[in-house]
Amino acid sequence: MAERTKVVRCAENGCSESTFYTYRTQREYAEITQRQAQRPYKCTRHDTPDEVLRPDNTERTHVLVASRVPFMGRRGGWLPGLFWLEEGRDSGSGFTFGPGFKAHASDFPEGTRLVVTARVEMPDPAEDEARLSGALALAADDITPDPDAGLEAIRARTKSAAADAPASADSTPHQK
Ligand SMILES: [Zn+2]
């Protein structure tokens, strides 16, 4: 059987996001259906909505602790090195990263807390307006010549036009 796809909509009411799963056999299709029944697909906005930064949710802080992890074998003991664990969890990674940082848990003493904060700073509408009018004033400066400099240029042009063609000097627009 060729590979086929099953499109699944986000389980949140009214959400149109979707994903798809591929399957080759009826058994794989049944597995997808069963998994969806147990834990329906939700999109990145609706899977963990508290974690989604929004204009009314502008800051998130998450803490990982450099911890030892027990070795899950018959011998017991600990896995070598340290791992970044969420509080209350017993599995994690020895290395973690996000935009602008990377951290190896074993570079720190056990118990080190990695505090990751993400904060959005939206533009202040009043500041934005001030910036915009500032930019407009600058642009106006660019296109409005210094009146004196302009007059000089006109006089110079008029003079040379008069020298080149004295008869037509009076009809140049610069004369006005
Ligand atoms: Zn959704």
Backbone and ligand atoms as CSV (ligand in chain L), in Angstrom:
chain,resi,resn,atom,element,x,y,z
A,1,MET,N,N,0.846,-1.193,0.000
A,1,MET,CA,C,0.000,0.000,0.000
A,1,MET,C,C,0.885,1.248,0.000
A,2,ALA,N,N,0.566,2.165,-0.859
A,2,ALA,CA,C,1.358,3.402,-0.952
A,2,ALA,C,C,1.145,4.246,0.298
A,3,GLU,N,N,2.084,5.181,0.500
A,3,GLU,CA,C,1.961,6.048,1.669
A,3,GLU,C,C,0.782,6.995,1.473
A,4,ARG,N,N,-0.065,7.099,2.487
A,4,ARG,CA,C,-1.205,8.005,2.412
A,4,ARG,C,C,-1.157,8.954,3.600
A,5,THR,N,N,-1.921,10.009,3.524
A,5,THR,CA,C,-1.897,10.976,4.621
A,5,THR,C,C,-3.288,11.158,5.205
A,6,LYS,N,N,-3.294,11.373,6.515
A,6,LYS,CA,C,-4.548,11.667,7.219
A,6,LYS,C,C,-4.398,13.064,7.811
A,7,VAL,N,N,-5.277,13.972,7.411
A,7,VAL,CA,C,-5.233,15.345,7.922
A,7,VAL,C,C,-6.079,15.420,9.178
A,8,VAL,N,N,-5.508,16.050,10.212
A,8,VAL,CA,C,-6.223,16.162,11.486
A,8,VAL,C,C,-6.314,17.631,11.867
A,9,ARG,N,N,-7.496,18.067,12.203
A,9,ARG,CA,C,-7.733,19.449,12.641
A,9,ARG,C,C,-7.406,19.617,14.119
A,10,CYS,N,N,-6.973,20.817,14.515
A,10,CYS,CA,C,-6.767,21.154,15.918
A,10,CYS,C,C,-8.073,20.919,16.676
A,11,ALA,N,N,-7.957,20.305,17.858
A,11,ALA,CA,C,-9.152,19.932,18.610
A,11,ALA,C,C,-9.856,21.128,19.251
A,12,GLU,N,N,-9.186,22.297,19.259
A,12,GLU,CA,C,-9.810,23.479,19.857
A,12,GLU,C,C,-10.978,23.933,18.984
A,13,ASN,N,N,-12.082,24.228,19.640
A,13,ASN,CA,C,-13.273,24.672,18.914
A,13,ASN,C,C,-12.993,25.899,18.060
A,14,GLY,N,N,-13.343,25.840,16.792
A,14,GLY,CA,C,-13.228,27.017,15.941
A,14,GLY,C,C,-11.839,27.247,15.364
A,15,CYS,N,N,-10.847,26.416,15.716
A,15,CYS,CA,C,-9.484,26.591,15.201
A,15,CYS,C,C,-9.342,25.845,13.880
A,16,SER,N,N,-8.706,26.491,12.910
A,16,SER,CA,C,-8.611,25.853,11.587
A,16,SER,C,C,-7.218,25.278,11.312
A,17,GLU,N,N,-6.303,25.358,12.314
A,17,GLU,CA,C,-4.971,24.770,12.126
A,17,GLU,C,C,-5.112,23.253,11.971
A,18,SER,N,N,-4.201,22.686,11.189
A,18,SER,CA,C,-4.258,21.233,11.024
A,18,SER,C,C,-2.853,20.679,10.860
A,19,THR,N,N,-2.746,19.377,10.999
A,19,THR,CA,C,-1.487,18.686,10.759
A,19,THR,C,C,-1.840,17.422,9.990
A,20,PHE,N,N,-0.828,16.686,9.593
A,20,PHE,CA,C,-1.160,15.430,8.916
A,20,PHE,C,C,-0.230,14.319,9.360
A,21,TYR,N,N,-0.730,13.111,9.282
A,21,TYR,CA,C,0.039,11.922,9.625
A,21,TYR,C,C,0.085,11.042,8.391
A,22,THR,N,N,1.196,10.340,8.229
A,22,THR,CA,C,1.276,9.434,7.081
A,22,THR,C,C,1.157,7.994,7.566
A,23,TYR,N,N,0.577,7.167,6.738
A,23,TYR,CA,C,0.440,5.747,7.082
A,23,TYR,C,C,0.497,4.916,5.807
A,24,ARG,N,N,0.894,3.666,5.986
A,24,ARG,CA,C,0.976,2.764,4.834
A,24,ARG,C,C,-0.003,1.606,4.953
A,25,THR,N,N,-0.368,1.293,6.195
A,25,THR,CA,C,-1.237,0.128,6.377
A,25,THR,C,C,-2.461,0.513,7.203
A,26,GLN,N,N,-3.449,-0.342,7.152
A,26,GLN,CA,C,-4.661,-0.084,7.939
A,26,GLN,C,C,-4.340,-0.109,9.433
A,27,ARG,N,N,-3.328,-0.917,9.789
A,27,ARG,CA,C,-2.957,-0.972,11.202
A,27,ARG,C,C,-2.375,0.371,11.648
A,28,GLU,N,N,-1.490,0.950,10.793
A,28,GLU,CA,C,-0.934,2.272,11.127
A,28,GLU,C,C,-2.039,3.316,11.209
A,29,TYR,N,N,-3.008,3.207,10.317
A,29,TYR,CA,C,-4.130,4.150,10.321
A,29,TYR,C,C,-4.917,4.022,11.631
A,30,ALA,N,N,-5.126,2.775,12.063
A,30,ALA,CA,C,-5.860,2.527,13.312
A,30,ALA,C,C,-5.098,3.094,14.504
A,31,GLU,N,N,-3.754,2.985,14.439
A,31,GLU,CA,C,-2.927,3.526,15.532
A,31,GLU,C,C,-3.070,5.042,15.621
A,32,ILE,N,N,-3.046,5.696,14.454
A,32,ILE,CA,C,-3.196,7.158,14.432
A,32,ILE,C,C,-4.546,7.535,15.035
A,33,THR,N,N,-5.590,6.834,14.603
A,33,THR,CA,C,-6.942,7.124,15.091
A,33,THR,C,C,-7.028,6.927,16.599
A,34,GLN,N,N,-6.387,5.867,17.077
A,34,GLN,CA,C,-6.418,5.578,18.514
A,34,GLN,C,C,-5.680,6.663,19.292
A,35,ARG,N,N,-4.497,7.056,18.790
A,35,ARG,CA,C,-3.726,8.110,19.469
A,35,ARG,C,C,-4.513,9.417,19.503
A,36,GLN,N,N,-5.187,9.715,18.396
A,36,GLN,CA,C,-5.979,10.944,18.339
A,36,GLN,C,C,-7.134,10.900,19.327
A,37,ALA,N,N,-7.694,9.707,19.517
A,37,ALA,CA,C,-8.801,9.563,20.468
A,37,ALA,C,C,-8.295,9.796,21.889
A,38,GLN,N,N,-7.060,9.313,22.172
A,38,GLN,CA,C,-6.496,9.462,23.518
A,38,GLN,C,C,-6.023,10.882,23.783
A,39,ARG,N,N,-5.324,11.441,22.806
A,39,ARG,CA,C,-4.779,12.787,22.989
A,39,ARG,C,C,-4.914,13.531,21.673
A,40,PRO,N,N,-6.067,14.180,21.490
A,40,PRO,CA,C,-6.313,14.856,20.204
A,40,PRO,C,C,-5.253,15.909,19.910
A,41,TYR,N,N,-4.916,16.036,18.654
A,41,TYR,CA,C,-3.938,17.032,18.219
A,41,TYR,C,C,-4.424,18.438,18.550
A,42,LYS,N,N,-3.516,19.259,19.107
A,42,LYS,CA,C,-3.797,20.684,19.263
A,42,LYS,C,C,-2.615,21.461,18.699
A,43,CYS,N,N,-2.904,22.585,18.065
A,43,CYS,CA,C,-1.869,23.378,17.405
A,43,CYS,C,C,-1.011,24.097,18.454
A,44,THR,N,N,0.027,24.800,18.023
A,44,THR,CA,C,0.963,25.446,18.952
A,44,THR,C,C,0.281,26.524,19.794
A,45,ARG,N,N,-0.804,27.094,19.299
A,45,ARG,CA,C,-1.521,28.089,20.110
A,45,ARG,C,C,-2.353,27.440,21.196
A,46,HIS,N,N,-2.857,26.257,20.912
A,46,HIS,CA,C,-3.839,25.667,21.822
A,46,HIS,C,C,-3.334,24.468,22.621
A,47,ASP,N,N,-2.140,23.973,22.309
A,47,ASP,CA,C,-1.616,22.809,23.039
A,47,ASP,C,C,-1.290,23.186,24.483
A,48,THR,N,N,-0.514,24.252,24.681
A,48,THR,CA,C,-0.214,24.757,26.025
A,48,THR,C,C,-0.429,26.273,25.972
A,49,PRO,N,N,-1.696,26.699,25.994
A,49,PRO,CA,C,-2.007,28.119,25.748
A,49,PRO,C,C,-1.343,29.076,26.733
A,50,ASP,N,N,-1.083,28.620,27.977
A,50,ASP,CA,C,-0.437,29.506,28.955
A,50,ASP,C,C,0.970,29.900,28.518
A,51,GLU,N,N,1.609,29.054,27.721
A,51,GLU,CA,C,2.978,29.328,27.300
A,51,GLU,C,C,3.052,30.253,26.098
A,52,VAL,N,N,1.908,30.531,25.495
A,52,VAL,CA,C,1.909,31.361,24.288
A,52,VAL,C,C,1.912,32.843,24.694
A,53,LEU,N,N,2.952,33.551,24.297
A,53,LEU,CA,C,3.022,34.991,24.588
A,53,LEU,C,C,1.985,35.709,23.723
A,54,ARG,N,N,1.246,36.586,24.379
A,54,ARG,CA,C,0.211,37.356,23.683
A,54,ARG,C,C,0.230,38.763,24.261
A,55,PRO,N,N,-0.478,39.695,23.636
A,55,PRO,CA,C,-0.519,41.050,24.209
A,55,PRO,C,C,-0.994,41.069,25.659
A,56,ASP,N,N,-1.804,40.089,26.073
A,56,ASP,CA,C,-2.247,40.045,27.471
A,56,ASP,C,C,-1.476,39.006,28.282
A,57,ASN,N,N,-0.404,38.461,27.733
A,57,ASN,CA,C,0.438,37.482,28.433
A,57,ASN,C,C,1.859,37.708,27.926
A,58,THR,N,N,2.501,38.789,28.431
A,58,THR,CA,C,3.724,39.282,27.790
A,58,THR,C,C,5.014,38.722,28.369
A,59,GLU,N,N,4.926,37.925,29.449
A,59,GLU,CA,C,6.162,37.418,30.035
A,59,GLU,C,C,5.996,35.995,30.532
A,60,ARG,N,N,7.032,35.182,30.286
A,60,ARG,CA,C,7.049,33.800,30.748
A,60,ARG,C,C,8.403,33.524,31.371
A,61,THR,N,N,8.410,32.828,32.491
A,61,THR,CA,C,9.670,32.419,33.111
A,61,THR,C,C,9.618,30.920,33.337
A,62,HIS,N,N,10.723,30.270,33.006
A,62,HIS,CA,C,10.793,28.825,33.139
A,62,HIS,C,C,12.108,28.485,33.833
A,63,VAL,N,N,12.072,27.568,34.792
A,63,VAL,CA,C,13.265,27.238,35.569
A,63,VAL,C,C,13.660,25.782,35.342
A,64,LEU,N,N,14.947,25.571,35.061
A,64,LEU,CA,C,15.511,24.226,34.981
A,64,LEU,C,C,16.627,24.150,36.018
A,65,VAL,N,N,16.790,22.982,36.640
A,65,VAL,CA,C,17.792,22.838,37.693
A,65,VAL,C,C,18.825,21.788,37.269
A,66,ALA,N,N,20.103,22.151,37.380
A,66,ALA,CA,C,21.183,21.206,37.061
A,66,ALA,C,C,21.167,20.102,38.118
A,67,SER,N,N,20.832,18.874,37.679
A,67,SER,CA,C,20.595,17.793,38.642
A,67,SER,C,C,21.247,16.491,38.185
A,68,ARG,N,N,21.460,15.619,39.175
A,68,ARG,CA,C,21.923,14.276,38.843
A,68,ARG,C,C,20.699,13.429,38.504
A,69,VAL,N,N,20.891,12.466,37.628
A,69,VAL,CA,C,19.775,11.607,37.213
A,69,VAL,C,C,20.151,10.164,37.535
A,70,PRO,N,N,19.257,9.428,38.228
A,70,PRO,CA,C,19.595,8.040,38.590
A,70,PRO,C,C,19.727,7.155,37.359
A,71,PHE,N,N,20.667,6.253,37.439
A,71,PHE,CA,C,20.891,5.276,36.386
A,71,PHE,C,C,19.812,4.212,36.512
A,72,MET,N,N,19.094,3.958,35.439
A,72,MET,CA,C,17.944,3.052,35.525
A,72,MET,C,C,18.331,1.588,35.276
A,73,GLY,N,N,19.518,1.174,35.695
A,73,GLY,CA,C,19.920,-0.219,35.465
A,73,GLY,C,C,19.867,-1.024,36.748
A,74,ARG,N,N,20.295,-2.257,36.662
A,74,ARG,CA,C,20.297,-3.123,37.846
A,74,ARG,C,C,21.282,-2.627,38.892
A,75,ARG,N,N,22.385,-2.026,38.402
A,75,ARG,CA,C,23.442,-1.612,39.317
A,75,ARG,C,C,23.076,-0.374,40.121
A,76,GLY,N,N,22.067,0.376,39.662
A,76,GLY,CA,C,21.711,1.617,40.350
A,76,GLY,C,C,22.760,2.678,40.111
A,77,GLY,N,N,22.867,3.628,41.006
A,77,GLY,CA,C,23.864,4.695,40.843
A,77,GLY,C,C,23.314,5.844,40.025
A,78,TRP,N,N,24.237,6.668,39.521
A,78,TRP,CA,C,23.844,7.874,38.800
A,78,TRP,C,C,24.449,7.910,37.408
A,79,LEU,N,N,23.745,8.532,36.503
A,79,LEU,CA,C,24.309,8.765,35.175
A,79,LEU,C,C,25.431,9.794,35.317
A,80,PRO,N,N,26.461,9.701,34.484
A,80,PRO,CA,C,27.543,10.683,34.594
A,80,PRO,C,C,27.066,12.083,34.197
A,81,GLY,N,N,27.600,13.079,34.891
A,81,GLY,CA,C,27.279,14.468,34.542
A,81,GLY,C,C,25.963,14.927,35.123
A,82,LEU,N,N,25.606,16.153,34.782
A,82,LEU,CA,C,24.370,16.754,35.274
A,82,LEU,C,C,23.408,16.993,34.112
A,83,PHE,N,N,22.151,17.124,34.470
A,83,PHE,CA,C,21.103,17.313,33.467
A,83,PHE,C,C,20.194,18.463,33.890
A,84,TRP,N,N,19.688,19.183,32.913
A,84,TRP,CA,C,18.728,20.248,33.206
A,84,TRP,C,C,17.351,19.620,33.371
A,85,LEU,N,N,16.831,19.677,34.595
A,85,LEU,CA,C,15.520,19.077,34.841
A,85,LEU,C,C,14.522,20.142,35.269
A,86,GLU,N,N,13.296,19.989,34.799
A,86,GLU,CA,C,12.229,20.825,35.336
A,86,GLU,C,C,11.975,20.336,36.749
A,87,GLU,N,N,11.591,21.270,37.634
A,87,GLU,CA,C,11.330,20.870,39.013
A,87,GLU,C,C,10.259,19.784,39.022
A,88,GLY,N,N,10.538,18.699,39.764
A,88,GLY,CA,C,9.575,17.609,39.856
A,88,GLY,C,C,9.694,16.564,38.766
A,89,ARG,N,N,10.619,16.782,37.818
A,89,ARG,CA,C,10.804,15.791,36.748
A,89,ARG,C,C,12.098,15.023,36.996
A,90,ASP,N,N,12.205,13.827,36.406
A,90,ASP,CA,C,13.447,13.077,36.585
A,90,ASP,C,C,14.128,12.766,35.252
A,91,SER,N,N,13.672,13.437,34.192
A,91,SER,CA,C,14.410,13.274,32.942
A,91,SER,C,C,14.554,14.642,32.281
A,92,GLY,N,N,15.655,14.798,31.604
A,92,GLY,CA,C,15.939,16.062,30.934
A,92,GLY,C,C,17.177,15.896,30.086
A,93,SER,N,N,17.761,16.998,29.683
A,93,SER,CA,C,18.904,16.945,28.798
A,93,SER,C,C,20.100,17.617,29.472
A,94,GLY,N,N,21.306,17.143,29.160
A,94,GLY,CA,C,22.507,17.741,29.715
A,94,GLY,C,C,22.821,19.077,29.068
A,95,PHE,N,N,22.186,19.318,27.937
A,95,PHE,CA,C,22.431,20.551,27.181
A,95,PHE,C,C,21.082,21.140,26.803
A,96,THR,N,N,20.960,22.429,26.968
A,96,THR,CA,C,19.732,23.071,26.515
A,96,THR,C,C,20.084,24.385,25.839
A,97,PHE,N,N,19.157,24.894,25.070
A,97,PHE,CA,C,19.418,26.136,24.339
A,97,PHE,C,C,18.106,26.815,24.000
A,98,GLY,N,N,18.221,28.080,23.678
A,98,GLY,CA,C,17.082,28.872,23.228
A,98,GLY,C,C,17.642,30.024,22.423
A,99,PRO,N,N,16.801,30.927,21.970
A,99,PRO,CA,C,17.330,32.044,21.197
A,99,PRO,C,C,18.336,32.844,22.018
A,100,GLY,N,N,19.587,32.895,21.590
A,100,GLY,CA,C,20.590,33.717,22.254
A,100,GLY,C,C,21.351,33.058,23.379
A,101,PHE,N,N,21.091,31.790,23.698
A,101,PHE,CA,C,21.893,31.148,24.745
A,101,PHE,C,C,21.975,29.635,24.541
A,102,LYS,N,N,23.043,29.064,25.113
A,102,LYS,CA,C,23.255,27.615,25.161
A,102,LYS,C,C,23.805,27.328,26.534
A,103,ALA,N,N,23.472,26.180,27.140
A,103,ALA,CA,C,23.986,25.885,28.478
A,103,ALA,C,C,24.164,24.391,28.679
A,104,HIS,N,N,25.389,24.023,29.109
A,104,HIS,CA,C,25.683,22.635,29.466
A,104,HIS,C,C,25.527,22.519,30.976
A,105,ALA,N,N,24.665,21.635,31.445
A,105,ALA,CA,C,24.414,21.501,32.886
A,105,ALA,C,C,25.690,21.155,33.641
A,106,SER,N,N,26.557,20.330,33.049
A,106,SER,CA,C,27.767,19.875,33.756
A,106,SER,C,C,28.798,20.985,33.929
A,107,ASP,N,N,28.617,22.124,33.282
A,107,ASP,CA,C,29.528,23.261,33.478
A,107,ASP,C,C,29.258,23.964,34.806
A,108,PHE,N,N,28.195,23.574,35.511
A,108,PHE,CA,C,27.772,24.272,36.736
A,108,PHE,C,C,27.683,23.294,37.900
A,109,PRO,N,N,27.669,23.840,39.142
A,109,PRO,CA,C,27.479,22.947,40.288
A,109,PRO,C,C,26.054,22.407,40.320
A,110,GLU,N,N,25.899,21.228,40.912
A,110,GLU,CA,C,24.579,20.624,41.061
A,110,GLU,C,C,23.668,21.611,41.807
A,111,GLY,N,N,22.436,21.730,41.372
A,111,GLY,CA,C,21.499,22.634,42.037
A,111,GLY,C,C,21.416,24.010,41.389
A,112,THR,N,N,22.276,24.245,40.374
A,112,THR,CA,C,22.215,25.537,39.662
A,112,THR,C,C,20.858,25.677,38.980
A,113,ARG,N,N,20.276,26.859,39.123
A,113,ARG,CA,C,18.981,27.105,38.483
A,113,ARG,C,C,19.193,27.906,37.196
A,114,LEU,N,N,18.665,27.395,36.127
A,114,LEU,CA,C,18.685,28.119,34.850
A,114,LEU,C,C,17.313,28.770,34.707
A,115,VAL,N,N,17.297,30.086,34.805
A,115,VAL,CA,C,16.028,30.811,34.754
A,115,VAL,C,C,15.901,31.442,33.371
A,116,VAL,N,N,14.961,30.966,32.628
A,116,VAL,CA,C,14.763,31.470,31.262
A,116,VAL,C,C,13.524,32.354,31.253
A,117,THR,N,N,13.715,33.604,30.906
A,117,THR,CA,C,12.587,34.537,30.859
A,117,THR,C,C,12.418,35.058,29.439
A,118,ALA,N,N,11.217,35.041,28.976
A,118,ALA,CA,C,10.912,35.643,27.670
A,118,ALA,C,C,9.884,36.735,27.906
A,119,ARG,N,N,10.174,37.918,27.390
A,119,ARG,CA,C,9.262,39.047,27.597
A,119,ARG,C,C,9.101,39.786,26.280
A,120,VAL,N,N,7.884,40.089,25.933
A,120,VAL,CA,C,7.686,40.896,24.721
A,120,VAL,C,C,7.461,42.341,25.144
A,121,GLU,N,N,8.036,43.235,24.405
A,121,GLU,CA,C,7.850,44.664,24.652
A,121,GLU,C,C,7.202,45.242,23.407
A,122,MET,N,N,5.949,45.577,23.549
A,122,MET,CA,C,5.224,46.104,22.395
A,122,MET,C,C,5.504,47.595,22.256
A,123,PRO,N,N,5.451,48.099,21.046
A,123,PRO,CA,C,5.692,49.535,20.871
A,123,PRO,C,C,4.602,50.332,21.567
A,124,ASP,N,N,5.018,51.430,22.222
A,124,ASP,CA,C,4.076,52.336,22.869
A,124,ASP,C,C,3.460,53.189,21.757
A,125,PRO,N,N,2.130,53.177,21.598
A,125,PRO,CA,C,1.512,53.914,20.485
A,125,PRO,C,C,1.911,55.391,20.477
A,126,ALA,N,N,2.020,56.050,21.681
A,126,ALA,CA,C,2.366,57.475,21.737
A,126,ALA,C,C,3.799,57.689,21.245
A,127,GLU,N,N,4.710,56.784,21.691
A,127,GLU,CA,C,6.108,56.877,21.270
A,127,GLU,C,C,6.220,56.679,19.764
A,128,ASP,N,N,5.395,55.759,19.292
A,128,ASP,CA,C,5.420,55.429,17.873
A,128,ASP,C,C,5.042,56.648,17.046
A,129,GLU,N,N,4.027,57.361,17.533
A,129,GLU,CA,C,3.556,58.544,16.823
A,129,GLU,C,C,4.650,59.614,16.815
A,130,ALA,N,N,5.321,59.772,17.985
A,130,ALA,CA,C,6.397,60.761,18.093
A,130,ALA,C,C,7.514,60.418,17.110
A,131,ARG,N,N,7.837,59.105,17.052
A,131,ARG,CA,C,8.901,58.667,16.155
A,131,ARG,C,C,8.517,58.965,14.710
A,132,LEU,N,N,7.249,58.670,14.407
A,132,LEU,CA,C,6.773,58.858,13.043
A,132,LEU,C,C,6.803,60.331,12.664
A,133,SER,N,N,6.341,61.227,13.562
A,133,SER,CA,C,6.331,62.649,13.203
A,133,SER,C,C,7.762,63.174,13.125
A,134,GLY,N,N,8.667,62.620,13.949
A,134,GLY,CA,C,10.084,62.970,13.859
A,134,GLY,C,C,10.632,62.605,12.492
A,135,ALA,N,N,10.277,61.414,12.038
A,135,ALA,CA,C,10.765,60.948,10.732
A,135,ALA,C,C,10.199,61.830,9.624
A,136,LEU,N,N,8.948,62.245,9.791
A,136,LEU,CA,C,8.330,63.098,8.770
A,136,LEU,C,C,9.026,64.453,8.726
A,137,ALA,N,N,9.380,64.996,9.918
A,137,ALA,CA,C,10.056,66.290,9.960
A,137,ALA,C,C,11.403,66.191,9.260
A,138,LEU,N,N,12.118,65.063,9.505
A,138,LEU,CA,C,13.417,64.869,8.852
A,138,LEU,C,C,13.246,64.809,7.345
A,139,ALA,N,N,12.215,64.075,6.911
A,139,ALA,CA,C,11.980,63.928,5.475
A,139,ALA,C,C,11.652,65.294,4.881
A,140,ALA,N,N,10.884,66.100,5.631
A,140,ALA,CA,C,10.517,67.436,5.147
A,140,ALA,C,C,11.773,68.300,5.006
A,141,ASP,N,N,12.707,68.163,5.961
A,141,ASP,CA,C,13.971,68.901,5.875
A,141,ASP,C,C,14.699,68.552,4.591
A,142,ASP,N,N,14.635,67.234,4.254
A,142,ASP,CA,C,15.347,66.771,3.062
A,142,ASP,C,C,14.803,67.415,1.798
A,143,ILE,N,N,13.466,67.579,1.762
A,143,ILE,CA,C,12.909,68.061,0.488
A,143,ILE,C,C,12.684,69.574,0.465
A,144,THR,N,N,12.728,70.211,1.662
A,144,THR,CA,C,12.569,71.670,1.670
A,144,THR,C,C,13.956,72.309,1.664
A,145,PRO,N,N,14.329,72.939,0.559
A,145,PRO,CA,C,15.663,73.524,0.535
A,145,PRO,C,C,15.747,74.718,1.470
A,146,ASP,N,N,16.932,74.972,1.944
A,146,ASP,CA,C,17.196,76.165,2.738
A,146,ASP,C,C,16.814,77.357,1.853
A,147,PRO,N,N,15.897,78.223,2.285
A,147,PRO,CA,C,15.403,79.295,1.416
A,147,PRO,C,C,16.523,80.176,0.856
A,148,ASP,N,N,17.518,80.503,1.680
A,148,ASP,CA,C,18.609,81.363,1.207
A,148,ASP,C,C,19.450,80.659,0.148
A,149,ALA,N,N,19.782,79.368,0.450
A,149,ALA,CA,C,20.592,78.589,-0.485
A,149,ALA,C,C,19.838,78.476,-1.807
A,150,GLY,N,N,18.526,78.267,-1.694
A,150,GLY,CA,C,17.714,78.128,-2.902
A,150,GLY,C,C,17.753,79.410,-3.723
A,151,LEU,N,N,17.651,80.525,-3.045
A,151,LEU,CA,C,17.652,81.825,-3.726
A,151,LEU,C,C,18.978,82.054,-4.455
A,152,GLU,N,N,20.080,81.689,-3.735
A,152,GLU,CA,C,21.408,81.818,-4.342
A,152,GLU,C,C,21.484,81.008,-5.623
A,153,ALA,N,N,20.979,79.767,-5.530
A,153,ALA,CA,C,21.050,78.865,-6.681
A,153,ALA,C,C,20.242,79.448,-7.831
A,154,ILE,N,N,19.080,80.001,-7.492
A,154,ILE,CA,C,18.225,80.576,-8.524
A,154,ILE,C,C,18.924,81.780,-9.169
A,155,ARG,N,N,19.521,82.621,-8.320
A,155,ARG,CA,C,20.229,83.799,-8.848
A,155,ARG,C,C,21.354,83.374,-9.783
A,156,ALA,N,N,22.104,82.300,-9.327
A,156,ALA,CA,C,23.233,81.837,-10.127
A,156,ALA,C,C,22.742,81.314,-11.476
A,157,ARG,N,N,21.645,80.514,-11.404
A,157,ARG,CA,C,21.108,79.929,-12.637
A,157,ARG,C,C,20.602,81.042,-13.561
A,158,THR,N,N,19.918,81.968,-12.931
A,158,THR,CA,C,19.331,83.053,-13.724
A,158,THR,C,C,20.423,83.867,-14.404
A,159,LYS,N,N,21.489,84.090,-13.622
A,159,LYS,CA,C,22.603,84.880,-14.143
A,159,LYS,C,C,23.209,84.187,-15.359
A,160,SER,N,N,23.440,82.841,-15.202
A,160,SER,CA,C,24.093,82.146,-16.312
A,160,SER,C,C,23.134,82.049,-17.496
A,161,ALA,N,N,21.829,81.886,-17.199
A,161,ALA,CA,C,20.854,81.820,-18.289
A,161,ALA,C,C,20.835,83.164,-19.020
A,162,ALA,N,N,20.918,84.229,-18.224
A,162,ALA,CA,C,20.893,85.570,-18.815
A,162,ALA,C,C,22.127,85.790,-19.681
A,163,ALA,N,N,23.266,85.240,-19.208
A,163,ALA,CA,C,24.508,85.405,-19.950
A,163,ALA,C,C,24.433,84.617,-21.250
A,164,ASP,N,N,23.836,83.367,-21.155
A,164,ASP,CA,C,23.765,82.504,-22.342
A,164,ASP,C,C,22.776,83.064,-23.361
A,165,ALA,N,N,21.624,83.452,-22.839
A,165,ALA,CA,C,20.576,83.916,-23.766
A,165,ALA,C,C,19.857,85.109,-23.148
A,166,PRO,N,N,20.417,86.274,-23.256
A,166,PRO,CA,C,19.864,87.454,-22.594
A,166,PRO,C,C,18.416,87.735,-22.985
A,167,ALA,N,N,18.023,87.384,-24.166
A,167,ALA,CA,C,16.689,87.711,-24.640
A,167,ALA,C,C,15.609,86.914,-23.920
A,168,SER,N,N,15.942,85.676,-23.492
A,168,SER,CA,C,14.915,84.824,-22.909
A,168,SER,C,C,14.968,84.822,-21.373
A,169,ALA,N,N,15.877,85.571,-20.800
A,169,ALA,CA,C,16.048,85.548,-19.338
A,169,ALA,C,C,14.761,85.867,-18.600
A,170,ASP,N,N,13.985,86.797,-19.103
A,170,ASP,CA,C,12.760,87.198,-18.417
A,170,ASP,C,C,11.693,86.110,-18.393
A,171,SER,N,N,11.775,85.162,-19.306
A,171,SER,CA,C,10.724,84.151,-19.366
A,171,SER,C,C,11.064,82.890,-18.579
A,172,THR,N,N,12.234,82.850,-17.919
A,172,THR,CA,C,12.537,81.636,-17.155
A,172,THR,C,C,11.685,81.626,-15.885
A,173,PRO,N,N,11.223,80.469,-15.479
A,173,PRO,CA,C,10.353,80.380,-14.295
A,173,PRO,C,C,11.068,80.876,-13.038
A,174,HIS,N,N,12.389,80.847,-13.028
A,174,HIS,CA,C,13.125,81.273,-11.841
A,174,HIS,C,C,12.976,82.757,-11.585
A,175,GLN,N,N,12.564,83.492,-12.575
A,175,GLN,CA,C,12.477,84.937,-12.434
A,175,GLN,C,C,11.354,85.358,-11.496
A,176,LYS,N,N,10.326,84.517,-11.356
A,176,LYS,CA,C,9.160,84.891,-10.547
A,176,LYS,C,C,9.522,85.044,-9.069
L,1,ZN,ZN,ZN,-5.546,25.466,17.438
